[in-house]
Amino acid sequence: MKDSVANRHIEIKVSEFYAADGLNHWLSCPCCQAAFHFVDGDVCPRCGRSLSLEVYPEETVTETIWYCNSVISLTTMPERGPRIEPVLDSLLAQGLDVYLWLPKVVARTGSTWNGVPKFFDKVHWEFVDDMGPATKLLPALKAGFDTILTADDDHVYGPGWAKGLIDWAEKRPDAALGYRGRRLKKNEGYAGSKCVKNPREPVPVDLITGVRGALYNREFFDPSIFDEWQACPTNDDITIGAHLHRKGVPMLVIPRRCDMAKQKHWSAKPAFKVNRGAVNDSAVRKLYWNL
């Protein structure tokens, strides 16, 4: 298992760092955009990456709070794990730490791990209790990460994938973001929903579909999410979307970056068919419309 880094929650008010010469000097982490005032020389205290010195006039400084706690999070199953190295490589290329959560026993299939592929050591991985597809997100919430980018294990993500989500998160910190989503019809199920993708401007949706990735802030969720997944254990999109819908958190599909042309899907059989049809319809009616 890759050595863990300190997962402490770091908050720094940039305005506290006014220098005597009227300038504000701080270090900007290139991997997570967190700001630090000369902490441990030129190394980010969370990820260990080198930092670049930047100088800003005092009048440009605001009361912004910066966080050094953003990660990419995903899960996989024993049947799929040996095939996901291209996925992990594409995520590592995004410049953020990658966390891979492995269910000890997969409830849907009863399968267990008889060892793990050596290439898993490229990322942070850990055995956890199975929470269905929502295992891509829920352990990361428990770990205390502030900003979580979720990915699927059957999708190779192109250059700029994470940066596109983070850039829009700076503009809309109040919203959950993704590159694809669905609009639901009132009192109807999943089957009648409309797919939304590749908009020119952000478009509101009722749920984000995770195959192209999503970005969530920990503050969007309350502890009930750790029980709600059981109402739809085969579809994390519905579980997460219903939770955010209930809490009034906006969900937006954002424009796709032009440098994501290399993004592609590759086939994987387990659990795909069970995620469709009547199971999803029933879950949407129950979780969204209380029917």
JOKAPE-V298682 format. One record per residue. N is the residue number from 1. RES is the residue in one small letter. PHI is phi as a letter, one per 30 degrees, with the letter a starting at -180 (* if undefined). OMEGA is omega in degrees with one decimal (NA if undefined). Layout:
n=N res=RES phi=PHI omega=OMEGA
n=N res=RES phi=PHI omega=OMEGA
This chain:
n=1 res=m phi=* omega=179.2
n=2 res=k phi=d omega=-179.6
n=3 res=d phi=e omega=179.6
n=4 res=s phi=d omega=173.6
n=5 res=v phi=c omega=179.4
n=6 res=a phi=d omega=-176.7
n=7 res=n phi=c omega=-178.4
n=8 res=r phi=d omega=178.7
n=9 res=h phi=d omega=-176.0
n=10 res=i phi=c omega=176.6
n=11 res=e phi=b omega=178.9
n=12 res=i phi=b omega=173.5
n=13 res=k phi=d omega=-175.9
n=14 res=v phi=e omega=-176.1
n=15 res=s phi=d omega=179.6
n=16 res=e phi=d omega=-169.8
n=17 res=f phi=c omega=175.0
n=18 res=y phi=d omega=179.1
n=19 res=a phi=c omega=-176.6
n=20 res=a phi=d omega=-178.2
n=21 res=d phi=d omega=177.5
n=22 res=g phi=i omega=178.3
n=23 res=l phi=c omega=178.1
n=24 res=n phi=c omega=-177.7
n=25 res=h phi=c omega=177.1
n=26 res=w phi=a omega=-179.0
n=27 res=l phi=c omega=-177.2
n=28 res=s phi=c omega=-178.7
n=29 res=c phi=d omega=-177.3
n=30 res=p phi=d omega=-177.0
n=31 res=c phi=d omega=-176.3
n=32 res=c phi=b omega=176.0
n=33 res=q phi=i omega=178.1
n=34 res=a phi=d omega=-177.4
n=35 res=a phi=c omega=179.2
n=36 res=f phi=b omega=179.7
n=37 res=h phi=c omega=177.0
n=38 res=f phi=h omega=178.9
n=39 res=v phi=d omega=177.1
n=40 res=d phi=h omega=177.8
n=41 res=g phi=i omega=-175.8
n=42 res=d phi=b omega=-179.0
n=43 res=v phi=b omega=176.8
n=44 res=c phi=d omega=-176.7
n=45 res=p phi=d omega=178.7
n=46 res=r phi=c omega=-170.8
n=47 res=c phi=c omega=176.8
n=48 res=g phi=i omega=-179.1
n=49 res=r phi=d omega=179.3
n=50 res=s phi=d omega=-178.6
n=51 res=l phi=c omega=-179.5
n=52 res=s phi=c omega=-179.6
n=53 res=l phi=d omega=176.5
n=54 res=e phi=b omega=-178.5
n=55 res=v phi=b omega=-178.5
n=56 res=y phi=b omega=173.5
n=57 res=p phi=d omega=-175.8
n=58 res=e phi=e omega=-175.2
n=59 res=e phi=d omega=179.7
n=60 res=t phi=d omega=-175.2
n=61 res=v phi=d omega=178.9
n=62 res=t phi=c omega=-179.9
n=63 res=e phi=d omega=-179.2
n=64 res=t phi=d omega=171.4
n=65 res=i phi=c omega=-178.0
n=66 res=w phi=c omega=-179.7
n=67 res=y phi=c omega=173.4
n=68 res=c phi=c omega=-172.1
n=69 res=n phi=a omega=-179.4
n=70 res=s phi=c omega=-177.3
n=71 res=v phi=b omega=168.6
n=72 res=i phi=c omega=-173.1
n=73 res=s phi=b omega=176.9
n=74 res=l phi=a omega=176.4
n=75 res=t phi=b omega=175.0
n=76 res=t phi=a omega=-178.5
n=77 res=m phi=c omega=179.1
n=78 res=p phi=e omega=-179.6
n=79 res=e phi=d omega=-174.5
n=80 res=r phi=c omega=-172.5
n=81 res=g phi=e omega=-177.5
n=82 res=p phi=d omega=-175.2
n=83 res=r phi=c omega=-168.2
n=84 res=i phi=c omega=-179.6
n=85 res=e phi=e omega=177.3
n=86 res=p phi=d omega=177.9
n=87 res=v phi=d omega=-179.7
n=88 res=l phi=d omega=178.6
n=89 res=d phi=d omega=-180.0
n=90 res=s phi=d omega=179.1
n=91 res=l phi=d omega=177.3
n=92 res=l phi=d omega=179.8
n=93 res=a phi=d omega=-179.2
n=94 res=q phi=d omega=176.6
n=95 res=g phi=j omega=177.0
n=96 res=l phi=c omega=174.0
n=97 res=d phi=d omega=-178.2
n=98 res=v phi=c omega=177.9
n=99 res=y phi=c omega=-179.2
n=100 res=l phi=c omega=-176.8
n=101 res=w phi=c omega=-174.9
n=102 res=l phi=c omega=177.3
n=103 res=p phi=d omega=-179.4
n=104 res=k phi=e omega=175.8
n=105 res=v phi=b omega=-179.8
n=106 res=v phi=d omega=-173.9
n=107 res=a phi=d omega=-175.9
n=108 res=r phi=d omega=-174.4
n=109 res=t phi=b omega=-175.5
n=110 res=g phi=i omega=-176.5
n=111 res=s phi=d omega=177.6
n=112 res=t phi=b omega=-177.4
n=113 res=w phi=c omega=172.3
n=114 res=n phi=c omega=-170.9
n=115 res=g phi=i omega=179.1
n=116 res=v phi=b omega=178.2
n=117 res=p phi=e omega=-179.6
n=118 res=k phi=e omega=-176.2
n=119 res=f phi=d omega=174.4
n=120 res=f phi=e omega=-178.9
n=121 res=d phi=d omega=174.1
n=122 res=k phi=d omega=-175.5
n=123 res=v phi=b omega=172.3
n=124 res=h phi=d omega=178.3
n=125 res=w phi=b omega=-175.5
n=126 res=e phi=a omega=173.2
n=127 res=f phi=d omega=-179.1
n=128 res=v phi=b omega=173.1
n=129 res=d phi=d omega=-177.9
n=130 res=d phi=d omega=174.6
n=131 res=m phi=b omega=-179.4
n=132 res=g phi=i omega=178.4
n=133 res=p phi=d omega=178.1
n=134 res=a phi=d omega=174.9
n=135 res=t phi=d omega=176.1
n=136 res=k phi=d omega=-174.6
n=137 res=l phi=c omega=-167.5
n=138 res=l phi=d omega=176.7
n=139 res=p phi=d omega=177.9
n=140 res=a phi=d omega=174.6
n=141 res=l phi=d omega=179.1
n=142 res=k phi=d omega=-179.2
n=143 res=a phi=d omega=175.3
n=144 res=g phi=j omega=177.1
n=145 res=f phi=d omega=-176.5
n=146 res=d phi=d omega=-179.2
n=147 res=t phi=b omega=-174.1
n=148 res=i phi=b omega=173.6
n=149 res=l phi=c omega=-178.6
n=150 res=t phi=c omega=-179.8
n=151 res=a phi=b omega=174.5
n=152 res=d phi=c omega=-176.8
n=153 res=d phi=d omega=-179.7
n=154 res=d phi=c omega=-177.7
n=155 res=h phi=b omega=174.1
n=156 res=v phi=c omega=-172.7
n=157 res=y phi=c omega=-174.2
n=158 res=g phi=d omega=176.9
n=159 res=p phi=e omega=178.7
n=160 res=g phi=i omega=-178.7
n=161 res=w phi=e omega=-178.0
n=162 res=a phi=d omega=-178.4
n=163 res=k phi=d omega=178.1
n=164 res=g phi=d omega=178.4
n=165 res=l phi=d omega=-177.4
n=166 res=i phi=d omega=178.7
n=167 res=d phi=d omega=179.4
n=168 res=w phi=d omega=177.3
n=169 res=a phi=d omega=176.5
n=170 res=e phi=d omega=179.6
n=171 res=k phi=d omega=-178.3
n=172 res=r phi=b omega=-178.9
n=173 res=p phi=d omega=-179.5
n=174 res=d phi=d omega=-169.0
n=175 res=a phi=c omega=166.4
n=176 res=a phi=d omega=-171.4
n=177 res=l phi=b omega=174.6
n=178 res=g phi=a omega=179.2
n=179 res=y phi=c omega=175.5
n=180 res=r phi=a omega=179.8
n=181 res=g phi=a omega=-179.1
n=182 res=r phi=b omega=172.1
n=183 res=r phi=c omega=-178.3
n=184 res=l phi=c omega=173.5
n=185 res=k phi=c omega=-176.6
n=186 res=k phi=e omega=176.5
n=187 res=n phi=i omega=176.3
n=188 res=e phi=c omega=-177.0
n=189 res=g phi=d omega=-176.4
n=190 res=y phi=d omega=-173.1
n=191 res=a phi=d omega=-178.2
n=192 res=g phi=c omega=-177.2
n=193 res=s phi=d omega=-178.1
n=194 res=k phi=c omega=178.4
n=195 res=c phi=d omega=177.3
n=196 res=v phi=b omega=178.6
n=197 res=k phi=a omega=176.4
n=198 res=n phi=h omega=177.2
n=199 res=p phi=d omega=176.0
n=200 res=r phi=d omega=176.0
n=201 res=e phi=b omega=179.6
n=202 res=p phi=e omega=-177.2
n=203 res=v phi=b omega=177.4
n=204 res=p phi=d omega=177.0
n=205 res=v phi=b omega=179.6
n=206 res=d phi=c omega=172.5
n=207 res=l phi=a omega=176.3
n=208 res=i phi=c omega=176.5
n=209 res=t phi=c omega=-165.2
n=210 res=g phi=d omega=-173.5
n=211 res=v phi=e omega=178.6
n=212 res=r phi=c omega=177.8
n=213 res=g phi=j omega=-178.9
n=214 res=a phi=a omega=176.6
n=215 res=l phi=b omega=179.6
n=216 res=y phi=b omega=170.9
n=217 res=n phi=c omega=-176.6
n=218 res=r phi=e omega=-176.9
n=219 res=e phi=d omega=178.4
n=220 res=f phi=d omega=-169.0
n=221 res=f phi=c omega=170.1
n=222 res=d phi=c omega=-173.7
n=223 res=p phi=e omega=-179.2
n=224 res=s phi=d omega=-179.2
n=225 res=i phi=d omega=-177.5
n=226 res=f phi=d omega=172.8
n=227 res=d phi=c omega=-172.8
n=228 res=e phi=d omega=-178.2
n=229 res=w phi=e omega=-177.5
n=230 res=q phi=d omega=177.5
n=231 res=a phi=d omega=177.0
n=232 res=c phi=b omega=-171.0
n=233 res=p phi=d omega=-179.5
n=234 res=t phi=c omega=-176.7
n=235 res=n phi=b omega=-179.4
n=236 res=d phi=d omega=-179.8
n=237 res=d phi=e omega=-179.0
n=238 res=i phi=d omega=179.7
n=239 res=t phi=e omega=-177.7
n=240 res=i phi=d omega=-179.0
n=241 res=g phi=d omega=179.9
n=242 res=a phi=d omega=178.3
n=243 res=h phi=d omega=179.9
n=244 res=l phi=d omega=177.1
n=245 res=h phi=e omega=-179.1
n=246 res=r phi=d omega=-177.4
n=247 res=k phi=d omega=178.8
n=248 res=g phi=i omega=178.3
n=249 res=v phi=d omega=178.4
n=250 res=p phi=d omega=174.1
n=251 res=m phi=b omega=-174.4
n=252 res=l phi=b omega=166.8
n=253 res=v phi=c omega=-174.6
n=254 res=i phi=c omega=178.5
n=255 res=p phi=d omega=178.2
n=256 res=r phi=d omega=-179.5
n=257 res=r phi=d omega=-177.5
n=258 res=c phi=d omega=-178.3
n=259 res=d phi=d omega=176.6
n=260 res=m phi=c omega=-175.4
n=261 res=a phi=d omega=-178.2
n=262 res=k phi=d omega=-179.6
n=263 res=q phi=d omega=-177.7
n=264 res=k phi=a omega=179.1
n=265 res=h phi=c omega=174.0
n=266 res=w phi=b omega=-169.0
n=267 res=s phi=d omega=173.2
n=268 res=a phi=b omega=-171.6
n=269 res=k phi=d omega=-168.0
n=270 res=p phi=e omega=168.9
n=271 res=a phi=i omega=-176.6
n=272 res=f phi=d omega=-175.9
n=273 res=k phi=d omega=-177.4
n=274 res=v phi=d omega=-179.1
n=275 res=n phi=d omega=-173.9
n=276 res=r phi=b omega=169.4
n=277 res=g phi=i omega=-169.8
n=278 res=a phi=d omega=-179.6
n=279 res=v phi=d omega=179.4
n=280 res=n phi=d omega=179.0
n=281 res=d phi=e omega=-179.2
n=282 res=s phi=d omega=-179.3
n=283 res=a phi=d omega=179.3
n=284 res=v phi=d omega=-179.5
n=285 res=r phi=d omega=-178.3
n=286 res=k phi=d omega=-171.6
n=287 res=l phi=d omega=-178.7
n=288 res=y phi=c omega=-170.0
n=289 res=w phi=c omega=-179.3
n=290 res=n phi=h omega=179.9
n=291 res=l phi=c omega=NA
